[in-house]
Every structure is written in structure tokens, then in C-alpha cells.
């Protein structure tokens, strides 16, 4: 009797038959893929999250205008009108003071920073600005972040002498390291110079005047800023090696690691790798327990490393890292990538038990289930691949996840359809047949009613028989489970990135600004303190500021008073038993009335980071006019965006200030 046309077509399209006929070539191809995968895997870098770029461009415009309202009308509004229509613009805000406006533009995720800056420059060139107006365009790469900070102290040198030594002997060797963008020295209280010159806006933005304390003692801080494309762990390793040499050369200087996220990145990636290895071991043990053949287990288990190595090639091509997202994707698909191989090998073994030779069994088995295996695998790809095609920030974040899963399952399908049947032909041994069925040549033998032989099969047979006799009960349980699952969805917390036990966090605070006579604060956010000094007689300070011996300008006085406000905060923080060190920075954001405490927790502690934060919020003292905020350290810089932001809109500035 002739076979149906569909069966003949299925046999002709069966790539397993072609692989079996060219077994040596098939094995060689997978050897090449394995070696290429090893090279690709060695090129992958470790990271915590995928590389996501938020393009931010600042426009600093100045003009000889006396009031903030006039500046808004003549500078801010014309600039915003030209920038608003820009393609890909996702955020636009501005800060205006007398004679100066700072416009901040944010573009869609992964928009080229150079393209964004060029678009802003072109738009501003067409703006109707006063003839005496001047502006500066500053592109900001938010991936150019601090990789690590060191605290400098010395019993033999004063802070001034220590600063001179640091600029001459410590900063230059660090600056020359690959992947390092710049090295900032903080804590001198003076304005640092940038490439554009002393006193430039970029210099004030990158390294403003600051004061530093480490564990309650005056100190300096060395901040290593990595390049946007550089890998954090690679930069940290190089800096640590350079610092070790500097410690030997400068024994009079105490150099202490004060802040870095490298430790958490290493621990998080290592935990994910451990989970991946554990998943592989468990998968192999389960396969061995069910197949009960070490040869079949080895053939099936080979799908795991080959699928992972093939996926590494795809990851290297797309520029992915070995971050928690991709490692989690690999851990998830461990059980999936062996499914196809298990189905293939189990069907081959079944035909061999019915009397077929390994080659005959491989041909028949792959003909039977080739379409089914391919359809099930492509279904998984159809589920995960759209995740990689999502837009926005979430889409860029999960793009590596979707592509990694899809690449892994597609590679596993190729392994199962090509290498698995070839190895089965060469490695599996035919078992004596207990049935009278004839040897199988081209068609499969009829499947007889098998009697369960193992305890697992007997238990499953009883459960299946009971389920078939009580169909409505089984259907009712399934429907009830579905309804219960849908009902509890609103109770599951929602969020983008869950709160992590980082072992470090920030305590930000702002001190009250001194008041002008009969007016408001001497400087609001974004206002230049030099403007206030220019309005006062030489040597005179605003009301509320006292001049200690050797006092400098207004900013220096604000820095000192803000640092004094940190005394009570540091005492409260240090009282917590989980705290290992505290790095206090005043003026780090360019605002002398603001400070930040970087709090590092001990590795051996009874409470997690969230519990310590909650305790600190309860223990913080209530200081008059001082506002405090306990915040997590953001691993992905979104340009200053917070989880919740509220904007007050209106034309009456006084009413807005009262409402705020």
C-alpha cells in the first residue's frame, strides 16, 4: 500500500535523515560550533544589567537680563519652543534664574547622543534669542558613571598637602588606565578645572566644590569615572591593581575603598551562575533517572553545552553581556533545551526495543516526531521573541532576555534534529527484543499494550485511570485553579526592578539656605551663588552666615554649614550595628546646601538592606529645616528621574512656592 503524500514529503524534509547520512560531517560541524562558542563565551563581559543609554543634552544659556521672569520670557520660552518639536524628545524641563537658564532635554532610550546633540544644536540655531545671549550645549552620557571611590587620609599631611600629593602622584596613573574617562579629586572645597578651562560650566557640573568626611573624619575622595562603553568590573580590576602599587609607593597615605558597586555585581552574577550550574546538574540527574541509560543520558545531556555555546555566539554578535538578565534566561531554558533531545532519544530507544537497529530506529523516530518537535520549539520562540521586540525602556531592558531564550531553544532544536540521532546511531546498543515483532525496515512496528514495569509508571497509571473516571472533578479543579490564579494577580506587587539587598544605600539631605533680608533663600535650585555675592559689598555675607577665620566666599560658608548638619546624621547612622563605613559628601550635586551619606553595610549581618533602611528612617533626628531622604543606589542612571515625580504648574510663582 503506497504511503500518503504527506508522509513522503515529511521524510524528504527531514533534516535528521540528511544528518544521519552524513554523520561525520554533522559531528564536525558541531565541533566547529562548540569551539566558536567557547571563543564567543570568553569574549562576553560580566555586568549586572544590560547596557541602556539615555541621551541627555543640557543647554546653558546666559544673557545680561536682570530678573528671572524676564530671563524666562526672553531665553527659556524661545529655547523650549524650538526644542519641543524634536523627534524622539521624551523629557524637557528648565531652571531659570536672573540672566541664566538651564534647559535639560531627554531623548528616547538608546538614541545616539551625537545625533541628539546635533539636533539640539540645529534647533537652537533657529531660536529667536537676544543679540547678547550666549549658550553652551553639553551632551551627557549617563553611562559615564563613578566606578569606585577611595577615601584619602594621612596622619602626617594636612588636607592641602594631601591634595597636592594626590594630584601629582595618585590621579595621573589612574587617569591613564584603559576604560577610565577621568579621575576627580573631591573634598578640597575648591572648583576643579575641566578641559574647557577653569570656571567653565562643564567644570562646575562635573566636579563642583565639595567637602568630604569618611567615618566622621575629614578626608579627600578620589572618584574614578569610567567611559560610557567600558565594563565596570574590568575598570575596577585595573584600578584596584593600580591602587595596590600606589599604596606601596605612598605609605604615608591611607587609601581606603569607600564606595563601589563592583562587589554586588560580582556576587549577583556569581549567584546566577551557581543557579545555572545547579539547573544543569539537576537536569542531567533527572534525565538519567528516567532514561536509565548512561549512553542515552550523555547523548541527551550534550544538548545543554552545545545549545549554550551556540547561544553565546548569538550573544557575542549582538553585543550582549553575561548579566543577570541573560544568565537568568539561560537558567530558565535549561529544562527546555533538553526536551527535544529527550523526545528524540526516547523514541529512538522505543523503536530499538521493538527490534530495529540503531540506524533504522533513528530514521523512523525522526520521521515520526520531526514535525511535532519543531512545532513545539517554534511555539516557544513565538512566545519569547516578541519580548525582544518591545519598545521603550522595558523593551531595551528585556531585549537580551528574549533573544537569548529564542537563540537557545532554536539551537537545541538543531542539536536534537541533527547531532542527537547521529550519536544515537553510533553509541546506542540494540537490546534483545522480547516481542515477536519483526525487524523494522521502513515502517514502524505496531505498538503493543505495554504493562507498567516501574513504580513510577504504576503510580501514574493509577492516577490517570482515576482522572479518566472522574472527568468532571478534574475539570472543576482546573477551572478553579484558573479562577484563583487570575484573582490573585492584583495582589502581586508590581515594579520594574525589584528592591535588591545591595548592602549599600544613600542618605541624602538638604540644609536650609540663609535668607536675604525680607526675601527668600539666597539661592534656589540652579541659581548661581556668584550672582548673590556680586550683589553684596566685598567681605559681607548674607544674613544667617557667620565668617570663621579664613572664610572664603559664600559657597564655602554654605559647604561648611551643610557639613555641620551631617554630624547628627552620621552619629545616628554609625549607631546601627550593620554599618561598616560612611562616606559623607557635601556639594556633590553642585548645590552647597545639599549632602549625601554613602552607607556601606557589613557582609555578615542579620538584617537585609531594606530592614536597615526602615530602621534608619525611624531613628533619624528631626533637624530644623533639614530634609532627609533614604534612597537605594540606582544601577541604571535615568537622568535623575525618581519612581514618583509630581509637577506643579501655574503662572503665579509665589503660589507655586507656597503649594510646594
C-alpha positions as CSV (number, residue, x, y, z in Angstrom):
1,X,0.0,0.0,0.0
2,X,1.6,3.3,-1.0
3,X,2.3,5.9,1.7
4,X,0.4,9.1,1.9
5,X,1.9,12.1,0.0
6,X,2.3,14.0,3.3
7,X,4.4,11.2,4.8
8,X,6.7,11.2,1.8
9,X,7.0,15.0,2.0
10,X,7.8,14.8,5.7
11,X,10.6,12.3,5.0
12,X,12.1,14.4,2.3
13,X,12.1,17.5,4.6
14,X,13.6,15.5,7.5
15,X,17.0,17.1,8.1
16,X,17.7,14.3,10.6
17,X,17.9,11.8,7.7
18,X,20.4,14.1,5.9
19,X,22.4,14.4,9.1
20,X,22.5,10.6,9.6
21,X,23.6,10.0,6.0
22,X,26.5,12.5,6.6
23,X,27.3,11.6,10.2
24,X,30.9,12.6,10.1
25,X,30.2,16.0,8.6
26,X,27.5,16.6,11.2
27,X,29.8,15.9,14.1
28,X,32.5,18.1,12.6
29,X,30.0,21.0,12.2
30,X,29.0,20.8,15.8
31,X,32.7,20.6,16.9
32,X,33.3,23.9,15.0
33,X,30.2,25.5,16.6
34,X,31.4,24.3,20.0
35,X,34.9,25.8,19.5
36,X,33.4,29.1,18.1
37,X,31.1,29.2,21.1
38,X,34.0,28.9,23.5
39,X,35.7,31.9,21.9
40,X,32.4,33.8,21.9
41,X,31.8,32.9,25.6
42,X,35.3,34.1,26.6
43,X,34.6,37.5,24.9
44,X,31.4,38.1,26.9
45,X,31.7,40.5,29.9
46,X,30.1,40.3,33.3
47,X,27.6,43.0,34.2
48,X,24.5,43.5,36.4
49,X,22.1,44.8,33.8
50,X,22.1,45.4,30.0
51,X,23.7,48.4,28.6
52,X,21.0,51.0,28.2
53,X,21.7,54.6,27.1
54,X,19.6,57.5,28.0
55,X,20.7,60.5,25.9
56,X,20.5,63.8,27.8
57,X,21.6,67.1,26.4
58,X,21.9,70.3,28.5
59,X,21.6,73.8,27.2
60,X,23.2,76.5,29.4
61,X,22.1,79.9,28.1
62,X,23.1,83.3,29.5
63,X,22.3,86.9,28.8
64,X,22.5,90.3,30.6
65,X,19.0,90.2,32.0
66,X,18.1,91.5,35.5
67,X,15.2,89.3,36.6
68,X,14.3,85.7,36.4
69,X,10.9,86.4,34.9
70,X,12.4,88.4,32.1
71,X,15.0,85.7,31.5
72,X,12.2,83.1,31.3
73,X,10.4,85.2,28.7
74,X,13.5,86.1,26.6
75,X,15.6,82.9,26.9
76,X,13.8,79.9,28.3
77,X,10.5,80.1,26.4
78,X,12.1,80.7,22.9
79,X,14.5,77.8,23.6
80,X,11.7,75.4,24.7
81,X,9.6,76.4,21.7
82,X,12.4,75.3,19.3
83,X,13.3,72.1,21.2
84,X,9.7,70.8,21.8
85,X,9.1,69.5,18.3
86,X,12.4,67.5,18.2
87,X,11.9,63.9,17.2
88,X,12.4,61.4,20.0
89,X,12.2,64.0,22.7
90,X,10.8,62.4,25.8
91,X,11.5,64.9,28.5
92,X,12.0,68.7,28.6
93,X,12.4,70.9,31.7
94,X,14.3,74.0,32.6
95,X,15.6,76.0,35.5
96,X,15.7,79.8,35.2
97,X,17.5,82.4,37.3
98,X,18.3,86.0,36.6
99,X,20.3,86.1,33.4
100,X,20.7,82.3,33.1
101,X,18.6,79.4,32.1
102,X,19.5,75.7,32.1
103,X,17.3,73.6,29.7
104,X,17.5,69.8,30.1
105,X,16.4,67.6,27.2
106,X,16.0,63.8,27.4
107,X,15.5,61.6,24.4
108,X,14.2,58.1,23.8
109,X,16.2,55.2,25.1
110,X,19.3,54.2,23.1
111,X,19.0,57.4,20.9
112,X,22.5,58.3,19.7
113,X,24.0,61.0,21.9
114,X,25.8,62.6,19.0
115,X,22.5,62.7,17.0
116,X,20.6,64.2,19.9
117,X,23.2,66.9,20.5
118,X,23.3,67.8,16.7
119,X,19.5,68.0,16.7
120,X,19.5,70.3,19.7
121,X,22.3,72.5,18.2
122,X,20.4,72.8,14.9
123,X,17.1,73.7,16.7
124,X,18.7,76.4,18.9
125,X,20.5,78.0,16.0
126,X,17.0,78.9,14.7
127,X,15.8,80.3,18.1
128,X,14.9,84.0,18.4
129,X,17.3,84.9,21.3
130,X,18.6,88.3,22.4
131,X,21.6,89.6,20.5
132,X,23.8,89.4,23.6
133,X,22.8,85.9,24.5
134,X,25.3,83.1,24.7
135,X,24.7,79.4,25.1
136,X,26.6,76.2,25.6
137,X,25.4,72.7,24.5
138,X,26.5,69.9,26.8
139,X,25.8,66.2,25.9
140,X,25.7,64.0,28.9
141,X,26.4,60.2,28.6
142,X,24.7,58.8,31.7
143,X,26.8,55.6,31.4
144,X,29.8,57.7,32.3
145,X,29.4,56.9,35.9
146,X,31.5,56.5,39.0
147,X,33.1,53.1,39.1
148,X,34.6,53.4,42.5
149,X,35.6,56.0,45.1
150,X,38.6,55.9,47.5
151,X,39.0,57.9,50.7
152,X,42.4,59.6,51.3
153,X,43.6,60.4,54.8
154,X,47.0,60.9,56.4
155,X,48.4,61.5,59.9
156,X,51.5,63.2,58.5
157,X,50.0,65.5,55.9
158,X,47.4,68.3,56.1
159,X,44.4,68.1,53.6
160,X,46.1,70.8,51.5
161,X,49.3,68.8,51.3
162,X,47.4,65.6,50.8
163,X,45.6,67.2,47.9
164,X,48.8,68.3,46.2
165,X,50.2,64.8,46.6
166,X,47.1,63.2,45.2
167,X,47.1,65.5,42.1
168,X,50.7,64.7,41.5
169,X,51.1,61.1,42.4
170,X,47.7,59.4,42.6
171,X,45.5,60.8,39.9
172,X,47.8,60.6,36.9
173,X,48.4,56.8,36.9
174,X,44.7,56.2,37.4
175,X,43.8,58.5,34.6
176,X,45.9,56.6,32.1
177,X,44.1,53.3,32.7
178,X,42.1,51.8,29.9
179,X,38.4,52.5,30.2
180,X,38.8,55.4,32.6
181,X,37.3,58.7,31.5
182,X,38.6,60.9,34.2
183,X,39.6,60.9,37.9
184,X,38.1,63.6,40.2
185,X,39.6,64.7,43.4
186,X,36.9,65.8,45.8
187,X,36.9,67.4,49.3
188,X,39.2,70.3,48.6
189,X,36.4,72.8,48.7
190,X,37.7,74.4,45.5
191,X,36.3,74.4,42.0
192,X,38.1,71.8,39.8
193,X,39.1,72.6,36.3
194,X,37.8,70.8,33.2
195,X,39.2,70.6,29.8
196,X,37.3,73.7,28.7
197,X,39.1,75.8,31.3
198,X,38.8,76.9,34.9
199,X,35.4,78.1,35.9
200,X,33.6,76.7,32.9
201,X,30.0,75.4,33.4
202,X,31.1,71.9,32.5
203,X,33.8,72.0,35.2
204,X,31.2,73.1,37.7
205,X,28.9,70.3,36.6
206,X,31.5,67.5,36.6
207,X,33.4,68.4,39.7
208,X,32.0,71.2,41.8
209,X,33.5,72.4,45.1
210,X,32.9,69.7,47.8
211,X,33.8,68.7,51.3
212,X,34.4,65.1,52.3
213,X,34.3,63.1,55.5
214,X,34.9,59.4,55.9
215,X,33.7,57.8,59.1
216,X,33.4,61.2,60.7
217,X,36.9,62.3,59.9
218,X,37.9,65.0,57.3
219,X,39.3,63.4,54.2
220,X,39.6,63.6,50.5
221,X,38.0,61.4,47.9
222,X,39.2,60.1,44.6
223,X,36.4,59.2,42.2
224,X,37.1,57.1,39.1
225,X,34.7,57.8,36.3
226,X,34.5,55.1,33.7
227,X,33.9,55.6,30.0
228,X,30.4,55.0,28.7
229,X,31.3,51.9,26.8
230,X,33.7,50.5,29.4
231,X,32.8,47.5,31.6
232,X,32.6,48.3,35.3
233,X,34.2,45.2,36.5
234,X,37.2,45.5,34.1
235,X,37.8,49.1,35.2
236,X,37.5,48.2,38.8
237,X,40.0,45.4,38.5
238,X,42.5,47.7,36.8
239,X,42.0,50.4,39.4
240,X,42.5,48.0,42.3
241,X,45.8,46.8,40.8
242,X,47.0,50.4,40.3
243,X,45.9,51.4,43.9
244,X,47.9,48.5,45.3
245,X,51.0,49.8,43.7
246,X,50.3,53.4,44.9
247,X,49.9,52.2,48.5
248,X,53.4,50.7,48.3
249,X,54.8,53.9,46.9
250,X,52.9,56.3,49.3
251,X,52.9,54.6,52.7
252,X,52.1,57.9,54.5
253,X,48.7,58.0,52.8
254,X,45.8,55.8,54.0
255,X,43.8,54.8,50.9
256,X,40.5,53.1,51.8
257,X,37.9,51.8,49.3
258,X,34.9,53.9,50.2
259,X,32.3,53.1,47.5
260,X,31.9,50.7,44.7
261,X,29.1,48.6,43.1
262,X,31.6,46.0,41.8
263,X,31.2,43.7,44.8
264,X,27.4,43.5,44.4
265,X,27.7,43.0,40.7
266,X,30.1,40.1,41.2
267,X,28.0,38.5,43.9
268,X,24.8,38.8,41.9
269,X,26.3,37.4,38.7
270,X,28.0,34.6,40.6
271,X,24.7,33.7,42.3
272,X,23.1,33.5,38.9
273,X,25.9,31.3,37.5
274,X,25.6,29.0,40.5
275,X,21.9,28.7,39.8
276,X,22.7,27.9,36.2
277,X,25.2,25.2,37.1
278,X,22.7,23.7,39.6
279,X,20.0,23.6,36.9
280,X,22.3,21.8,34.6
281,X,23.3,19.2,37.2
282,X,19.6,18.6,38.2
283,X,18.6,18.3,34.6
284,X,21.2,15.6,33.9
285,X,20.2,13.6,37.0
286,X,16.6,13.7,36.1
287,X,17.4,12.6,32.5
288,X,19.5,9.7,33.9
289,X,16.7,8.7,36.3
290,X,14.1,8.5,33.6
291,X,16.1,7.1,30.7
292,X,18.1,4.7,32.9
293,X,20.9,4.5,30.4
294,X,24.2,6.3,30.7
295,X,24.7,6.3,26.9
296,X,21.3,7.9,26.3
297,X,21.9,10.4,29.1
298,X,25.2,11.5,27.6
299,X,23.7,11.9,24.2
300,X,20.8,13.9,25.6
301,X,22.9,16.0,28.0
302,X,25.2,17.1,25.2
303,X,22.4,19.3,24.0
304,X,22.9,21.5,27.1
305,X,26.5,22.7,26.5
306,X,26.2,22.8,22.7
307,X,23.0,24.9,23.0
308,X,24.6,27.3,25.5
309,X,27.7,27.6,23.3
310,X,25.6,28.3,20.2
311,X,23.7,30.9,22.2
312,X,27.0,32.5,23.2
313,X,27.8,33.1,19.6
314,X,24.5,35.0,19.1
315,X,25.1,37.0,22.3
316,X,28.5,38.0,21.1
317,X,27.1,39.1,17.7
318,X,24.5,41.3,19.4
319,X,27.0,42.6,21.9
320,X,25.2,41.2,25.0
321,X,26.9,40.8,28.4
322,X,26.7,37.9,30.9
323,X,24.4,39.9,33.1
324,X,21.7,38.7,35.4
325,X,19.1,39.0,32.7
326,X,20.9,36.8,30.1
327,X,22.1,34.4,32.8
328,X,18.6,34.1,34.1
329,X,17.4,33.4,30.6
330,X,19.9,30.6,30.2
331,X,18.9,29.1,33.6
332,X,15.3,29.1,32.6
333,X,15.8,27.3,29.3
334,X,18.0,24.5,30.7
335,X,14.9,22.3,31.1
336,X,13.6,23.4,27.7
337,X,16.7,22.8,25.6
338,X,16.9,19.1,26.6
339,X,13.2,18.5,25.8
340,X,13.7,18.0,22.1
341,X,16.7,15.7,22.6
342,X,14.8,13.7,25.2
343,X,11.8,13.1,22.9
344,X,14.1,12.2,20.1
345,X,16.2,9.7,22.0
346,X,13.2,8.2,23.8
347,X,11.5,7.5,20.5
348,X,14.7,6.0,19.1
349,X,15.1,3.7,22.1
350,X,11.4,2.6,21.7
351,X,12.0,1.5,18.1
352,X,15.2,-0.3,19.1
353,X,13.3,-2.2,21.8
354,X,10.9,-3.3,19.1
355,X,13.7,-4.8,17.1
356,X,15.1,-2.1,14.9
357,X,18.8,-1.5,14.5
358,X,20.1,1.9,15.8
359,X,20.2,3.4,12.3
360,X,16.7,2.1,11.4
361,X,15.3,3.3,14.7
362,X,16.9,6.8,14.3
363,X,15.4,7.2,10.8
364,X,11.9,6.0,11.8
365,X,11.9,8.0,15.1
366,X,12.9,11.3,13.4
367,X,10.4,10.8,10.7
368,X,7.6,10.3,13.2
369,X,8.2,13.2,15.5
370,X,10.2,15.7,13.5
371,X,7.2,17.9,12.8
372,X,5.9,17.7,16.4
373,X,9.3,18.6,17.9
374,X,9.8,21.5,15.5
375,X,6.3,22.9,16.1
376,X,6.7,22.8,19.9
377,X,10.1,24.6,19.8
378,X,8.9,27.3,17.4
379,X,5.9,27.8,19.7
380,X,8.3,28.7,22.5
381,X,10.2,31.1,20.2
382,X,6.9,32.7,19.3
383,X,6.3,33.4,22.9
384,X,9.7,34.8,23.8
385,X,10.8,36.6,20.6
386,X,8.2,39.3,20.9
387,X,9.7,40.2,24.3
388,X,12.9,41.2,22.5
389,X,10.9,43.4,20.1
390,X,9.1,45.5,22.7
391,X,9.8,49.3,22.5
392,X,10.7,51.8,25.2
393,X,12.9,51.3,28.2
394,X,11.3,48.0,29.2
395,X,11.9,46.6,25.7
396,X,15.6,47.5,25.7
397,X,15.9,46.0,29.1
398,X,14.4,42.7,28.1
399,X,15.7,42.5,24.6
400,X,18.7,40.3,25.7
401,X,16.3,38.1,27.6
402,X,14.0,37.4,24.6
403,X,16.8,36.9,22.1
404,X,18.9,34.7,24.4
405,X,15.9,32.4,25.1
406,X,15.0,32.2,21.4
407,X,18.6,31.5,20.3
408,X,19.0,28.8,23.0
409,X,15.8,26.9,22.0
410,X,16.5,27.2,18.3
411,X,20.0,25.9,18.8
412,X,18.6,23.0,20.9
413,X,16.2,22.1,18.1
414,X,19.1,21.9,15.6
415,X,21.1,19.7,18.1
416,X,18.1,17.4,18.6
417,X,17.4,17.1,14.9
418,X,21.0,16.6,13.7
419,X,23.5,15.6,16.3
420,X,21.3,13.5,18.7
421,X,20.2,10.9,16.1
422,X,23.7,10.7,14.7
423,X,25.2,9.9,18.1
424,X,22.3,7.5,18.8
425,X,23.3,5.6,15.7
426,X,26.9,5.3,16.8
427,X,26.6,5.0,20.6
428,X,23.3,3.2,21.4
429,X,23.3,-0.6,21.6
430,X,20.3,-2.7,20.5
431,X,18.6,-4.6,23.2
432,X,17.3,-8.1,22.8
433,X,13.7,-8.0,21.7
434,X,11.1,-9.7,24.0
435,X,8.4,-9.5,21.4
436,X,7.8,-11.4,18.3
437,X,7.6,-8.3,16.2
438,X,9.6,-8.4,13.0
439,X,12.6,-6.2,12.4
440,X,11.7,-2.8,11.3
441,X,12.9,-1.6,8.0
442,X,10.9,1.3,6.5
443,X,7.8,1.3,8.6
444,X,7.3,1.4,12.4
445,X,6.1,-1.8,14.1
446,X,2.7,-1.6,15.8
447,X,2.8,-0.5,19.4
448,X,1.5,-3.2,21.7
449,X,-0.2,-2.5,25.0
450,X,2.6,-2.3,27.5
451,X,2.3,-3.3,31.1
452,X,3.8,-0.7,33.5
453,X,7.0,-2.1,34.9
454,X,8.4,0.6,37.2
455,X,6.8,2.0,40.3
456,X,6.5,5.5,38.7
457,X,4.6,4.1,35.7
458,X,2.3,2.2,38.0
459,X,1.5,5.2,40.1
460,X,1.0,7.4,37.1
461,X,-1.3,4.7,35.6
462,X,-3.5,4.7,38.7
463,X,-3.7,8.5,38.8
464,X,-4.5,8.6,35.0
465,X,-7.2,5.9,35.4
466,X,-8.8,7.8,38.4
467,X,-8.8,11.0,36.4
468,X,-10.5,9.4,33.4
469,X,-13.2,8.0,35.7
470,X,-13.8,11.4,37.4
471,X,-13.5,13.8,34.4
472,X,-15.8,16.5,35.9
473,X,-13.8,16.6,39.1
474,X,-10.6,17.1,37.2
475,X,-12.2,19.8,35.0
476,X,-13.6,21.5,38.1
477,X,-10.2,21.6,39.8
478,X,-8.6,23.0,36.6
479,X,-11.3,25.8,36.3
480,X,-11.0,26.6,40.0
481,X,-7.2,26.9,39.7
482,X,-7.6,29.2,36.7
483,X,-10.0,31.5,38.5
484,X,-7.9,31.5,41.7
485,X,-4.8,32.4,39.6
486,X,-6.5,35.3,37.9
487,X,-8.0,36.5,41.2
488,X,-4.6,36.9,43.0
489,X,-2.9,38.8,40.1
490,X,-3.9,42.2,41.6
491,X,-2.3,41.1,44.9
492,X,1.1,40.6,43.3
493,X,3.4,43.6,43.7
494,X,4.3,45.4,40.5
495,X,7.5,47.1,39.6
496,X,10.3,47.4,37.0
497,X,13.3,46.4,39.1
498,X,12.7,44.8,42.5
499,X,14.4,46.1,45.6
500,X,17.7,44.4,45.9
501,X,19.8,43.6,49.0
502,X,22.7,45.7,47.8
503,X,24.4,46.2,51.1
504,X,24.7,49.9,50.4
505,X,22.4,52.9,50.1
506,X,22.3,56.7,50.3
507,X,21.1,59.1,52.9
508,X,20.6,62.4,51.1
509,X,19.8,65.6,52.9
510,X,19.4,69.3,52.2
511,X,20.1,72.1,54.7
512,X,18.2,75.4,54.9
513,X,19.6,78.2,52.8
514,X,20.2,81.6,54.6
515,X,17.7,84.2,53.9
516,X,18.0,87.5,52.2
517,X,16.6,90.5,54.2
518,X,12.8,90.4,53.7
519,X,13.1,87.8,50.9
520,X,13.5,84.1,50.3
521,X,16.6,81.8,50.2
522,X,19.8,83.2,48.9
523,X,19.9,80.6,46.2
524,X,17.3,78.2,44.8
525,X,18.0,75.1,42.8
526,X,20.1,76.0,39.8
527,X,20.8,79.7,41.0
528,X,24.4,80.8,40.8
529,X,25.8,81.9,44.1
530,X,28.2,84.2,42.4
531,X,25.2,86.3,41.5
532,X,24.4,86.7,45.2
533,X,28.0,87.6,46.0
534,X,28.0,90.2,43.3
535,X,25.1,92.0,44.9
536,X,26.8,92.3,48.3
537,X,29.6,94.6,49.4
538,X,33.0,93.0,49.5
539,X,33.5,90.8,52.5
540,X,29.9,90.9,53.6
541,X,28.0,87.6,53.9
542,X,24.2,87.1,53.7
543,X,22.2,87.1,56.9
544,X,22.5,83.8,58.6
545,X,26.1,83.1,57.6
546,X,29.0,83.7,60.0
547,X,32.5,84.1,58.9
548,X,35.1,82.0,60.7
549,X,38.8,82.8,60.4
550,X,40.0,82.5,56.9
551,X,36.5,82.2,55.4
552,X,36.2,82.3,51.7
553,X,33.2,83.0,49.5
554,X,29.5,82.3,50.2
555,X,29.7,78.9,48.7
556,X,32.5,77.9,51.0
557,X,30.4,79.0,54.0
558,X,27.4,77.1,52.8
559,X,29.5,74.0,52.4
560,X,30.8,74.3,55.9
561,X,27.4,74.8,57.5
562,X,25.9,71.9,55.5
563,X,28.8,69.7,56.6
564,X,28.0,70.6,60.2
565,X,24.4,69.4,59.7
566,X,25.8,65.9,58.9
567,X,27.2,65.5,62.4
568,X,23.9,64.3,63.9
569,X,23.1,62.2,60.8
570,X,26.5,60.4,60.9
571,X,26.1,59.7,64.6
572,X,22.7,58.1,64.0
573,X,24.0,56.0,61.1
574,X,27.1,54.8,62.9
575,X,25.0,53.6,65.8
576,X,23.5,50.9,63.6
577,X,25.4,47.6,64.1
578,X,25.1,46.7,60.4
579,X,27.0,49.8,59.2
580,X,30.6,49.3,58.1
581,X,31.6,52.7,56.8
582,X,30.1,56.1,55.9
583,X,31.3,58.5,53.2
584,X,29.8,62.0,53.5
585,X,29.9,64.3,50.5
586,X,28.7,67.9,50.6
587,X,28.1,69.8,47.4
588,X,28.4,66.8,45.2
589,X,25.5,67.8,43.0
590,X,26.7,71.4,42.6
591,X,24.4,72.6,45.4
592,X,26.3,73.6,48.5
593,X,23.3,73.2,50.8
594,X,22.9,69.5,49.9
595,X,24.8,66.5,51.2
596,X,24.9,62.7,50.7
597,X,25.9,59.9,53.0
598,X,27.0,56.7,51.2
599,X,26.4,54.0,53.7
600,X,28.1,50.6,53.3
601,X,26.8,47.7,55.3
602,X,28.8,44.7,56.6
603,X,28.7,41.5,54.7
604,X,27.9,39.5,57.8
605,X,24.6,41.0,59.1
606,X,21.3,39.8,60.4
607,X,19.1,42.3,58.5
608,X,18.9,43.0,54.8
609,X,19.3,46.4,53.3
610,X,15.6,47.3,53.3
611,X,15.3,46.5,57.1
612,X,18.3,48.7,57.9
613,X,16.8,51.5,55.8
614,X,13.5,51.2,57.6
615,X,15.2,51.3,61.0
616,X,17.3,54.4,59.9
617,X,14.1,56.3,58.8
618,X,12.8,55.8,62.3
619,X,16.0,56.8,64.1
620,X,16.8,59.9,62.1
621,X,16.8,63.0,64.2
622,X,14.4,65.9,63.3
623,X,16.7,68.8,62.5
624,X,15.2,72.2,61.9
625,X,14.9,73.0,58.2
626,X,16.8,69.8,57.2
627,X,15.1,67.5,54.8
628,X,16.3,63.9,54.6
629,X,15.7,61.0,52.1
630,X,16.9,57.4,52.4
631,X,17.3,56.1,48.8
632,X,18.6,53.0,47.0
633,X,21.6,53.3,44.7
634,X,20.4,53.3,41.1
635,X,22.3,50.8,38.9
636,X,20.7,52.4,35.8
637,X,21.0,56.1,35.6
638,X,17.8,57.5,34.1
639,X,18.9,61.1,34.3
640,X,17.6,62.0,37.7
641,X,14.1,60.5,37.3
642,X,12.5,59.2,40.5
643,X,9.9,56.4,40.9
644,X,7.3,59.1,41.6
645,X,7.5,62.7,40.4
646,X,5.0,65.5,40.9
647,X,4.9,68.6,38.8
648,X,3.1,71.8,39.9
649,X,2.0,74.0,37.0
650,X,0.9,77.6,37.1
651,X,1.8,81.2,36.3
652,X,2.0,82.5,39.9
653,X,5.5,81.7,41.2
654,X,4.6,82.7,44.8
655,X,1.5,80.4,44.8
656,X,3.5,77.5,43.4
657,X,6.2,78.0,46.1
658,X,3.6,78.1,48.8
659,X,1.9,74.9,47.4
660,X,5.2,73.1,47.2
